[in-house]
C-alpha cells in the first residue's frame, strides 16, 4: 500500500492520495463491520452463559 501511495504521489499529486485513501478505507470499513458482527455473535453464544455460570458459583 505504501508503494502504491508513493507512486500515486509522484505521478498525480494529491488526487492519487485521495484514490488510495478511498480504496484502503473501504477495505478497513468492511473488516471493521465483520469484526463487530463476529463479536456480537460470540457474545450472544458464549458471553451470557459464562457470566451466569460465574454468578451461580
C-alpha positions in Angstrom: 0.0 0.0 0.0 2.9 2.3 0.8 4.5 1.8 -2.6 1.2 2.5 -4.4 0.8 5.7 -2.3 4.3 6.8 -3.3 3.7 6.1 -7.0 0.4 8.0 -6.9 2.0 10.9 -5.0 4.8 11.2 -7.5 2.6 10.9 -10.6 -0.7 12.6 -9.7 0.0 14.5 -6.5 -2.9 14.9 -4.1 -5.6 13.3 -6.3 -3.6 10.0 -6.2 -3.6 10.0 -2.4 -7.4 10.5 -2.4 -7.8 7.4 -4.6 -5.6 5.3 -2.3 -7.4 6.6 0.8 -10.7 5.6 -0.6 -9.6 2.2 -1.6 -7.9 1.4 1.7 -10.7 3.0 3.7 -13.3 0.8 2.1 -11.3 -2.4 3.0 -10.9 -1.2 6.5 -14.6 -0.5 6.8 -15.5 -4.0 5.7 -13.1 -5.5 8.2 -14.4 -3.4 11.0 -18.0 -4.3 10.3 -17.1 -8.0 10.1 -15.3 -7.8 13.5 -18.3 -6.1 15.1 -20.6 -8.8 13.7 -18.4 -11.6 14.9 -18.0 -10.1 18.3 -21.8 -9.8 18.7 -22.3 -13.4 17.6 -19.6 -14.5 20.1 -21.2 -12.6 22.9 -24.6 -14.0 22.1 -23.4 -17.6 22.0 -20.8 -17.6 24.8 -20.7 -14.4 26.9 -24.1 -14.6 28.6 -23.9 -18.3 29.5 -20.4 -17.9 31.0 -21.4 -14.8 33.0 -24.4 -16.6 34.5 -22.4 -19.6 35.4 -19.8 -17.4 37.1 -22.5 -15.8 39.2 -24.1 -19.0 40.3 -21.0 -20.5 41.6 
